Amino acid sequence: MTTLTIIALIISFTNNPFFQDVIKAVEIQKISKKKLLGQIDASTDADFSVITAPYTLKKNMYMNTKAFRAYQEMYGIAAKEGIDLKIVSAFRSFNHQKRIWESKWTGTRKVLGQDLSKKYPNAEKRAKVILMFSSMPGTSRHHWGTDIDIYSVNDKDFLSGKGKVIYEWLQTHANEFGFCQVYTPKPDTRTTGYEEEKWHWSYHPVATEYLEQYQKYINYNDIAGFKGDRVAKQIGAIENYVLGINPSCKKSSN
Ligand SMILES: [Zn+2]
């Protein structure tokens, strides 16, 4: 047997689907599936911290401890410049996201004044409308505790006054603390996924680890357990939304 034949044999063997499953099985999964999907209790999870005043006015809000430390540093520097970076949303569990999603899916919560269950009997269309504003359970970066919403979740609040000043400060300085804007304007920096969100900032050194593990271990069988889950694959919830982010948020450090 020539060396070339041996190399060819090795390549064909490692490309074999069975062998690839074996490789996956022996690789160490760094973050559990439950954590990647937000199926945890952040109040008892060792990687999470409760967010206290002055960082938020809300109660029982949690985030990843490393992300929280970086955020506290950023908050302190901003505060000295008169900028108040209050967090309005942080960790959200799978069940929390499921409540939001299903209330919109069934029409108990109106979207743009409309009952989507009546306006869009077609499941795929209805899902796409909800996805303009909310993630499907199991696909939100808020499940990881690495991502936070700052000041407001309404775009018009960032067009003038205090919100505009906050956004400009974050654009200039957030990266110095490891934070990036995940949902930048389309199509300049990304072509798929959510609309622009000026309020959503991600601590990318930790979030990148989550995203890498997510890509390895989560598939459409895991995006389940809520109304409308069957369309997740059709609309490409993972490819288009989980991966439809600002490319500069994919780096693991500054
Ligand atoms: Zn957000």
py3Dmol code that shows the C-alpha trace and the ligand (Angstrom):
import py3Dmol

protein = """\
ATOM      1  CA  MET A   1       0.000   0.000   0.000  1.00  0.00           C
ATOM      2  CA  THR A   2       1.411   3.383  -0.956  1.00  0.00           C
ATOM      3  CA  THR A   3       1.454   6.340   1.407  1.00  0.00           C
ATOM      4  CA  LEU A   4      -1.049   8.081  -0.849  1.00  0.00           C
ATOM      5  CA  THR A   5      -3.484   5.157  -0.602  1.00  0.00           C
ATOM      6  CA  ILE A   6      -3.187   5.185   3.167  1.00  0.00           C
ATOM      7  CA  ILE A   7      -3.881   8.944   3.283  1.00  0.00           C
ATOM      8  CA  ALA A   8      -6.879   8.474   0.960  1.00  0.00           C
ATOM      9  CA  LEU A   9      -8.195   5.694   3.218  1.00  0.00           C
ATOM     10  CA  ILE A  10      -7.837   7.832   6.344  1.00  0.00           C
ATOM     11  CA  ILE A  11      -9.638  10.738   4.686  1.00  0.00           C
ATOM     12  CA  SER A  12     -12.536   8.557   3.525  1.00  0.00           C
ATOM     13  CA  PHE A  13     -12.773   6.971   6.957  1.00  0.00           C
ATOM     14  CA  THR A  14     -12.898  10.278   8.853  1.00  0.00           C
ATOM     15  CA  ASN A  15     -15.511  11.610   6.402  1.00  0.00           C
ATOM     16  CA  ASN A  16     -17.735   8.655   7.161  1.00  0.00           C
ATOM     17  CA  PRO A  17     -20.858   9.870   9.067  1.00  0.00           C
ATOM     18  CA  PHE A  18     -20.533   7.108  11.631  1.00  0.00           C
ATOM     19  CA  PHE A  19     -16.944   8.059  12.380  1.00  0.00           C
ATOM     20  CA  GLN A  20     -17.917  11.728  12.671  1.00  0.00           C
ATOM     21  CA  ASP A  21     -20.530  10.792  15.275  1.00  0.00           C
ATOM     22  CA  VAL A  22     -17.811   8.970  17.203  1.00  0.00           C
ATOM     23  CA  ILE A  23     -15.546  12.050  17.023  1.00  0.00           C
ATOM     24  CA  LYS A  24     -18.434  14.225  18.316  1.00  0.00           C
ATOM     25  CA  ALA A  25     -19.154  11.815  21.146  1.00  0.00           C
ATOM     26  CA  VAL A  26     -15.578  11.828  22.415  1.00  0.00           C
ATOM     27  CA  GLU A  27     -15.249  15.626  22.163  1.00  0.00           C
ATOM     28  CA  ILE A  28     -15.884  17.337  25.454  1.00  0.00           C
ATOM     29  CA  GLN A  29     -19.078  19.343  25.505  1.00  0.00           C
ATOM     30  CA  LYS A  30     -18.173  22.473  27.442  1.00  0.00           C
ATOM     31  CA  ILE A  31     -21.677  23.867  27.895  1.00  0.00           C
ATOM     32  CA  SER A  32     -24.680  21.611  28.522  1.00  0.00           C
ATOM     33  CA  LYS A  33     -27.563  21.494  26.071  1.00  0.00           C
ATOM     34  CA  LYS A  34     -29.919  22.694  28.772  1.00  0.00           C
ATOM     35  CA  LYS A  35     -27.783  25.780  29.284  1.00  0.00           C
ATOM     36  CA  LEU A  36     -27.552  26.492  25.555  1.00  0.00           C
ATOM     37  CA  LEU A  37     -31.366  26.331  25.395  1.00  0.00           C
ATOM     38  CA  GLY A  38     -32.023  28.367  28.538  1.00  0.00           C
ATOM     39  CA  GLN A  39     -33.562  25.432  30.371  1.00  0.00           C
ATOM     40  CA  ILE A  40     -32.014  26.410  33.690  1.00  0.00           C
ATOM     41  CA  ASP A  41     -32.817  28.220  36.917  1.00  0.00           C
ATOM     42  CA  ALA A  42     -30.441  31.196  36.875  1.00  0.00           C
ATOM     43  CA  SER A  43     -31.094  31.917  40.560  1.00  0.00           C
ATOM     44  CA  THR A  44     -29.306  28.686  41.527  1.00  0.00           C
ATOM     45  CA  ASP A  45     -26.832  28.354  38.633  1.00  0.00           C
ATOM     46  CA  ALA A  46     -23.166  28.822  39.631  1.00  0.00           C
ATOM     47  CA  ASP A  47     -22.350  30.812  36.442  1.00  0.00           C
ATOM     48  CA  PHE A  48     -25.000  33.457  37.091  1.00  0.00           C
ATOM     49  CA  SER A  49     -25.301  36.561  39.267  1.00  0.00           C
ATOM     50  CA  VAL A  50     -28.300  38.611  40.248  1.00  0.00           C
ATOM     51  CA  ILE A  51     -28.252  42.139  38.817  1.00  0.00           C
ATOM     52  CA  THR A  52     -28.649  44.682  41.564  1.00  0.00           C
ATOM     53  CA  ALA A  53     -29.252  48.440  41.731  1.00  0.00           C
ATOM     54  CA  PRO A  54     -27.986  50.743  40.278  1.00  0.00           C
ATOM     55  CA  TYR A  55     -27.467  48.505  37.242  1.00  0.00           C
ATOM     56  CA  THR A  56     -31.171  47.832  36.896  1.00  0.00           C
ATOM     57  CA  LEU A  57     -34.422  48.954  38.454  1.00  0.00           C
ATOM     58  CA  LYS A  58     -35.982  45.516  37.967  1.00  0.00           C
ATOM     59  CA  LYS A  59     -36.033  42.660  40.436  1.00  0.00           C
ATOM     60  CA  ASN A  60     -34.901  39.052  39.937  1.00  0.00           C
ATOM     61  CA  MET A  61     -32.865  39.720  36.826  1.00  0.00           C
ATOM     62  CA  TYR A  62     -29.779  37.581  36.230  1.00  0.00           C
ATOM     63  CA  MET A  63     -26.790  37.466  33.916  1.00  0.00           C
ATOM     64  CA  ASN A  64     -23.605  35.491  33.371  1.00  0.00           C
ATOM     65  CA  THR A  65     -21.167  36.527  36.102  1.00  0.00           C
ATOM     66  CA  LYS A  66     -18.219  37.223  33.765  1.00  0.00           C
ATOM     67  CA  ALA A  67     -20.451  39.338  31.548  1.00  0.00           C
ATOM     68  CA  PHE A  68     -21.824  41.130  34.612  1.00  0.00           C
ATOM     69  CA  ARG A  69     -18.313  42.041  35.839  1.00  0.00           C
ATOM     70  CA  ALA A  70     -17.391  43.483  32.444  1.00  0.00           C
ATOM     71  CA  TYR A  71     -20.685  45.337  32.317  1.00  0.00           C
ATOM     72  CA  GLN A  72     -20.147  46.804  35.818  1.00  0.00           C
ATOM     73  CA  GLU A  73     -16.800  48.173  34.709  1.00  0.00           C
ATOM     74  CA  MET A  74     -18.394  49.708  31.616  1.00  0.00           C
ATOM     75  CA  TYR A  75     -21.282  51.101  33.674  1.00  0.00           C
ATOM     76  CA  GLY A  76     -18.847  52.810  36.071  1.00  0.00           C
ATOM     77  CA  ILE A  77     -16.865  54.508  33.324  1.00  0.00           C
ATOM     78  CA  ALA A  78     -20.027  55.600  31.518  1.00  0.00           C
ATOM     79  CA  ALA A  79     -21.550  56.933  34.745  1.00  0.00           C
ATOM     80  CA  LYS A  80     -18.545  59.228  35.219  1.00  0.00           C
ATOM     81  CA  GLU A  81     -19.391  60.730  31.841  1.00  0.00           C
ATOM     82  CA  GLY A  82     -23.027  61.163  32.862  1.00  0.00           C
ATOM     83  CA  ILE A  83     -24.272  58.169  30.832  1.00  0.00           C
ATOM     84  CA  ASP A  84     -26.704  55.817  32.576  1.00  0.00           C
ATOM     85  CA  LEU A  85     -26.544  52.318  31.094  1.00  0.00           C
ATOM     86  CA  LYS A  86     -29.494  50.721  32.919  1.00  0.00           C
ATOM     87  CA  ILE A  87     -30.306  47.138  31.986  1.00  0.00           C
ATOM     88  CA  VAL A  88     -33.948  46.537  31.068  1.00  0.00           C
ATOM     89  CA  SER A  89     -33.618  42.830  30.174  1.00  0.00           C
ATOM     90  CA  ALA A  90     -30.920  40.187  30.675  1.00  0.00           C
ATOM     91  CA  PHE A  91     -31.219  36.415  31.124  1.00  0.00           C
ATOM     92  CA  ARG A  92     -34.504  34.978  29.908  1.00  0.00           C
ATOM     93  CA  SER A  93     -35.238  31.279  30.346  1.00  0.00           C
ATOM     94  CA  PHE A  94     -36.725  28.963  27.726  1.00  0.00           C
ATOM     95  CA  ASN A  95     -40.025  29.064  29.634  1.00  0.00           C
ATOM     96  CA  HIS A  96     -40.009  32.853  29.803  1.00  0.00           C
ATOM     97  CA  GLN A  97     -39.424  33.048  26.049  1.00  0.00           C
ATOM     98  CA  LYS A  98     -42.118  30.400  25.526  1.00  0.00           C
ATOM     99  CA  ARG A  99     -44.657  32.583  27.377  1.00  0.00           C
ATOM    100  CA  ILE A 100     -43.802  35.577  25.166  1.00  0.00           C
ATOM    101  CA  TRP A 101     -43.841  33.492  21.965  1.00  0.00           C
ATOM    102  CA  GLU A 102     -47.074  31.615  22.649  1.00  0.00           C
ATOM    103  CA  SER A 103     -48.968  34.737  23.723  1.00  0.00           C
ATOM    104  CA  LYS A 104     -48.164  36.223  20.313  1.00  0.00           C
ATOM    105  CA  TRP A 105     -48.770  32.925  18.519  1.00  0.00           C
ATOM    106  CA  THR A 106     -52.252  32.466  19.982  1.00  0.00           C
ATOM    107  CA  GLY A 107     -53.188  36.143  19.769  1.00  0.00           C
ATOM    108  CA  THR A 108     -53.568  36.772  23.510  1.00  0.00           C
ATOM    109  CA  ARG A 109     -50.862  39.395  23.042  1.00  0.00           C
ATOM    110  CA  LYS A 110     -51.385  41.656  20.042  1.00  0.00           C
ATOM    111  CA  VAL A 111     -48.547  42.469  17.651  1.00  0.00           C
ATOM    112  CA  LEU A 112     -48.834  45.896  15.999  1.00  0.00           C
ATOM    113  CA  GLY A 113     -52.422  45.931  17.249  1.00  0.00           C
ATOM    114  CA  GLN A 114     -53.292  42.651  15.517  1.00  0.00           C
ATOM    115  CA  ASP A 115     -54.218  39.123  16.557  1.00  0.00           C
ATOM    116  CA  LEU A 116     -51.653  37.174  14.513  1.00  0.00           C
ATOM    117  CA  SER A 117     -53.499  33.858  14.878  1.00  0.00           C
ATOM    118  CA  LYS A 118     -56.347  35.382  12.825  1.00  0.00           C
ATOM    119  CA  LYS A 119     -54.289  37.549  10.495  1.00  0.00           C
ATOM    120  CA  TYR A 120     -51.826  34.761   9.621  1.00  0.00           C
ATOM    121  CA  PRO A 121     -53.428  31.291   9.688  1.00  0.00           C
ATOM    122  CA  ASN A 122     -50.305  30.097   7.823  1.00  0.00           C
ATOM    123  CA  ALA A 123     -47.843  28.995  10.518  1.00  0.00           C
ATOM    124  CA  GLU A 124     -44.688  29.911   8.613  1.00  0.00           C
ATOM    125  CA  LYS A 125     -45.880  33.453   7.894  1.00  0.00           C
ATOM    126  CA  ARG A 126     -47.038  33.941  11.485  1.00  0.00           C
ATOM    127  CA  ALA A 127     -43.675  32.790  12.840  1.00  0.00           C
ATOM    128  CA  LYS A 128     -41.826  35.220  10.566  1.00  0.00           C
ATOM    129  CA  VAL A 129     -43.904  38.160  11.800  1.00  0.00           C
ATOM    130  CA  ILE A 130     -43.299  37.238  15.466  1.00  0.00           C
ATOM    131  CA  LEU A 131     -39.586  36.888  14.680  1.00  0.00           C
ATOM    132  CA  MET A 132     -39.453  40.536  13.675  1.00  0.00           C
ATOM    133  CA  PHE A 133     -39.642  41.291  17.399  1.00  0.00           C
ATOM    134  CA  SER A 134     -39.168  38.079  19.437  1.00  0.00           C
ATOM    135  CA  SER A 135     -37.027  34.952  19.360  1.00  0.00           C
ATOM    136  CA  MET A 136     -38.294  31.409  19.211  1.00  0.00           C
ATOM    137  CA  PRO A 137     -37.823  29.604  22.523  1.00  0.00           C
ATOM    138  CA  GLY A 138     -34.475  27.805  22.436  1.00  0.00           C
ATOM    139  CA  THR A 139     -32.894  30.242  19.958  1.00  0.00           C
ATOM    140  CA  SER A 140     -32.475  33.424  22.003  1.00  0.00           C
ATOM    141  CA  ARG A 141     -29.101  34.770  23.083  1.00  0.00           C
ATOM    142  CA  HIS A 142     -30.866  35.963  26.228  1.00  0.00           C
ATOM    143  CA  HIS A 143     -30.888  32.269  27.282  1.00  0.00           C
ATOM    144  CA  TRP A 144     -27.121  32.496  27.779  1.00  0.00           C
ATOM    145  CA  GLY A 145     -27.020  35.413  30.212  1.00  0.00           C
ATOM    146  CA  THR A 146     -24.338  37.026  28.052  1.00  0.00           C
ATOM    147  CA  ASP A 147     -26.659  39.455  26.302  1.00  0.00           C
ATOM    148  CA  ILE A 148     -28.467  42.449  27.724  1.00  0.00           C
ATOM    149  CA  ASP A 149     -30.924  45.093  26.588  1.00  0.00           C
ATOM    150  CA  ILE A 150     -29.905  48.586  27.642  1.00  0.00           C
ATOM    151  CA  TYR A 151     -32.162  51.595  28.338  1.00  0.00           C
ATOM    152  CA  SER A 152     -35.204  50.681  26.175  1.00  0.00           C
ATOM    153  CA  VAL A 153     -36.328  48.123  23.586  1.00  0.00           C
ATOM    154  CA  ASN A 154     -37.983  50.713  21.383  1.00  0.00           C
ATOM    155  CA  ASP A 155     -36.038  52.011  18.399  1.00  0.00           C
ATOM    156  CA  LYS A 156     -37.553  55.496  18.520  1.00  0.00           C
ATOM    157  CA  ASP A 157     -36.132  56.006  22.040  1.00  0.00           C
ATOM    158  CA  PHE A 158     -32.645  55.952  20.505  1.00  0.00           C
ATOM    159  CA  LEU A 159     -33.259  58.515  17.791  1.00  0.00           C
ATOM    160  CA  SER A 160     -32.976  61.590  20.020  1.00  0.00           C
ATOM    161  CA  GLY A 161     -32.234  62.826  23.544  1.00  0.00           C
ATOM    162  CA  LYS A 162     -30.871  60.515  26.236  1.00  0.00           C
ATOM    163  CA  GLY A 163     -31.224  57.343  24.140  1.00  0.00           C
ATOM    164  CA  LYS A 164     -29.239  58.830  21.262  1.00  0.00           C
ATOM    165  CA  VAL A 165     -26.423  59.842  23.619  1.00  0.00           C
ATOM    166  CA  ILE A 166     -26.385  56.346  25.185  1.00  0.00           C
ATOM    167  CA  TYR A 167     -26.278  54.626  21.805  1.00  0.00           C
ATOM    168  CA  GLU A 168     -23.460  56.836  20.527  1.00  0.00           C
ATOM    169  CA  TRP A 169     -21.462  56.167  23.697  1.00  0.00           C
ATOM    170  CA  LEU A 170     -21.954  52.403  23.317  1.00  0.00           C
ATOM    171  CA  GLN A 171     -20.964  52.490  19.653  1.00  0.00           C
ATOM    172  CA  THR A 172     -17.709  54.193  20.598  1.00  0.00           C
ATOM    173  CA  HIS A 173     -16.831  52.434  23.860  1.00  0.00           C
ATOM    174  CA  ALA A 174     -18.694  49.121  24.367  1.00  0.00           C
ATOM    175  CA  ASN A 175     -16.072  47.156  22.485  1.00  0.00           C
ATOM    176  CA  GLU A 176     -13.387  48.297  24.965  1.00  0.00           C
ATOM    177  CA  PHE A 177     -15.261  46.201  27.558  1.00  0.00           C
ATOM    178  CA  GLY A 178     -15.986  43.200  25.310  1.00  0.00           C
ATOM    179  CA  PHE A 179     -19.508  44.191  24.279  1.00  0.00           C
ATOM    180  CA  CYS A 180     -20.812  44.395  20.728  1.00  0.00           C
ATOM    181  CA  GLN A 181     -24.099  45.211  19.029  1.00  0.00           C
ATOM    182  CA  VAL A 182     -25.358  41.871  17.711  1.00  0.00           C
ATOM    183  CA  TYR A 183     -28.196  43.068  15.515  1.00  0.00           C
ATOM    184  CA  THR A 184     -26.685  45.782  13.359  1.00  0.00           C
ATOM    185  CA  PRO A 185     -28.517  47.279  10.353  1.00  0.00           C
ATOM    186  CA  LYS A 186     -29.277  44.975   7.439  1.00  0.00           C
ATOM    187  CA  PRO A 187     -28.016  44.437   4.800  1.00  0.00           C
ATOM    188  CA  ASP A 188     -24.758  46.357   5.428  1.00  0.00           C
ATOM    189  CA  THR A 189     -23.223  43.897   7.897  1.00  0.00           C
ATOM    190  CA  ARG A 190     -25.547  40.876   7.773  1.00  0.00           C
ATOM    191  CA  THR A 191     -28.307  39.680   5.451  1.00  0.00           C
ATOM    192  CA  THR A 192     -30.570  37.501   7.626  1.00  0.00           C
ATOM    193  CA  GLY A 193     -32.137  37.530  11.082  1.00  0.00           C
ATOM    194  CA  TYR A 194     -33.764  40.099  13.321  1.00  0.00           C
ATOM    195  CA  GLU A 195     -34.174  43.767  12.532  1.00  0.00           C
ATOM    196  CA  GLU A 196     -31.658  46.219  13.949  1.00  0.00           C
ATOM    197  CA  GLU A 197     -31.650  46.424  17.778  1.00  0.00           C
ATOM    198  CA  LYS A 198     -29.735  49.385  19.163  1.00  0.00           C
ATOM    199  CA  TRP A 199     -30.402  48.188  22.711  1.00  0.00           C
ATOM    200  CA  HIS A 200     -29.121  44.611  22.509  1.00  0.00           C
ATOM    201  CA  TRP A 201     -25.459  44.203  23.527  1.00  0.00           C
ATOM    202  CA  SER A 202     -23.527  40.977  23.897  1.00  0.00           C
ATOM    203  CA  TYR A 203     -20.475  40.150  25.972  1.00  0.00           C
ATOM    204  CA  HIS A 204     -18.733  38.380  23.115  1.00  0.00           C
ATOM    205  CA  PRO A 205     -15.840  36.626  24.937  1.00  0.00           C
ATOM    206  CA  VAL A 206     -18.404  34.336  26.632  1.00  0.00           C
ATOM    207  CA  ALA A 207     -21.183  34.510  24.034  1.00  0.00           C
ATOM    208  CA  THR A 208     -18.789  33.245  21.353  1.00  0.00           C
ATOM    209  CA  GLU A 209     -18.187  30.080  23.397  1.00  0.00           C
ATOM    210  CA  TYR A 210     -21.944  29.574  23.666  1.00  0.00           C
ATOM    211  CA  LEU A 211     -22.429  30.123  19.945  1.00  0.00           C
ATOM    212  CA  GLU A 212     -19.689  27.639  19.057  1.00  0.00           C
ATOM    213  CA  GLN A 213     -21.162  24.990  21.341  1.00  0.00           C
ATOM    214  CA  TYR A 214     -24.645  25.759  20.042  1.00  0.00           C
ATOM    215  CA  GLN A 215     -23.530  25.142  16.468  1.00  0.00           C
ATOM    216  CA  LYS A 216     -22.000  21.820  17.478  1.00  0.00           C
ATOM    217  CA  TYR A 217     -24.656  20.363  19.709  1.00  0.00           C
ATOM    218  CA  ILE A 218     -28.051  21.918  18.970  1.00  0.00           C
ATOM    219  CA  ASN A 219     -30.248  20.824  16.093  1.00  0.00           C
ATOM    220  CA  TYR A 220     -33.905  21.214  15.182  1.00  0.00           C
ATOM    221  CA  ASN A 221     -34.973  18.291  17.384  1.00  0.00           C
ATOM    222  CA  ASP A 222     -33.975  20.515  20.321  1.00  0.00           C
ATOM    223  CA  ILE A 223     -36.020  23.530  19.160  1.00  0.00           C
ATOM    224  CA  ALA A 224     -39.277  22.041  20.416  1.00  0.00           C
ATOM    225  CA  GLY A 225     -41.877  22.154  23.160  1.00  0.00           C
ATOM    226  CA  PHE A 226     -43.880  25.238  22.170  1.00  0.00           C
ATOM    227  CA  LYS A 227     -46.705  26.177  19.800  1.00  0.00           C
ATOM    228  CA  GLY A 228     -45.433  26.544  16.223  1.00  0.00           C
ATOM    229  CA  ASP A 229     -42.170  24.678  16.880  1.00  0.00           C
ATOM    230  CA  ARG A 230     -42.660  22.584  13.734  1.00  0.00           C
ATOM    231  CA  VAL A 231     -41.855  25.571  11.483  1.00  0.00           C
ATOM    232  CA  ALA A 232     -38.452  26.213  13.125  1.00  0.00           C
ATOM    233  CA  LYS A 233     -36.654  24.174  10.472  1.00  0.00           C
ATOM    234  CA  GLN A 234     -38.677  25.528   7.530  1.00  0.00           C
ATOM    235  CA  ILE A 235     -37.789  29.107   8.362  1.00  0.00           C
ATOM    236  CA  GLY A 236     -34.177  28.242   9.249  1.00  0.00           C
ATOM    237  CA  ALA A 237     -34.367  29.500  12.853  1.00  0.00           C
ATOM    238  CA  ILE A 238     -30.767  28.440  13.482  1.00  0.00           C
ATOM    239  CA  GLU A 239     -29.113  29.413  10.179  1.00  0.00           C
ATOM    240  CA  ASN A 240     -30.996  32.673   9.642  1.00  0.00           C
ATOM    241  CA  TYR A 241     -31.565  33.926  13.184  1.00  0.00           C
ATOM    242  CA  VAL A 242     -29.090  32.359  15.664  1.00  0.00           C
ATOM    243  CA  LEU A 243     -26.303  32.798  13.109  1.00  0.00           C
ATOM    244  CA  GLY A 244     -27.646  35.997  11.515  1.00  0.00           C
ATOM    245  CA  ILE A 245     -25.481  38.292  13.617  1.00  0.00           C
ATOM    246  CA  ASN A 246     -22.935  41.072  13.255  1.00  0.00           C
ATOM    247  CA  PRO A 247     -19.733  39.219  12.214  1.00  0.00           C
ATOM    248  CA  SER A 248     -17.605  41.278  14.592  1.00  0.00           C
ATOM    249  CA  CYS A 249     -19.507  39.672  17.510  1.00  0.00           C
ATOM    250  CA  LYS A 250     -18.062  36.292  16.589  1.00  0.00           C
ATOM    251  CA  LYS A 251     -14.572  37.088  17.830  1.00  0.00           C
ATOM    252  CA  SER A 252     -13.655  35.680  21.240  1.00  0.00           C
ATOM    253  CA  SER A 253     -11.624  38.614  22.555  1.00  0.00           C
ATOM    254  CA  ASN A 254     -10.819  42.237  21.791  1.00  0.00           C
TER     255      ASN A 254
END
"""
ligand_1 = """\
1
ZN
Zn -32.289 41.636 23.547
"""
view = py3Dmol.view(width=600, height=400)
view.addModel(protein, "pdb")
view.setStyle({"model": 0}, {"cartoon": {"style": "trace"}})
view.addModel(ligand_1, "xyz")
view.setStyle({"model": 1}, {"stick": {}})
view.zoomTo()
view.show()
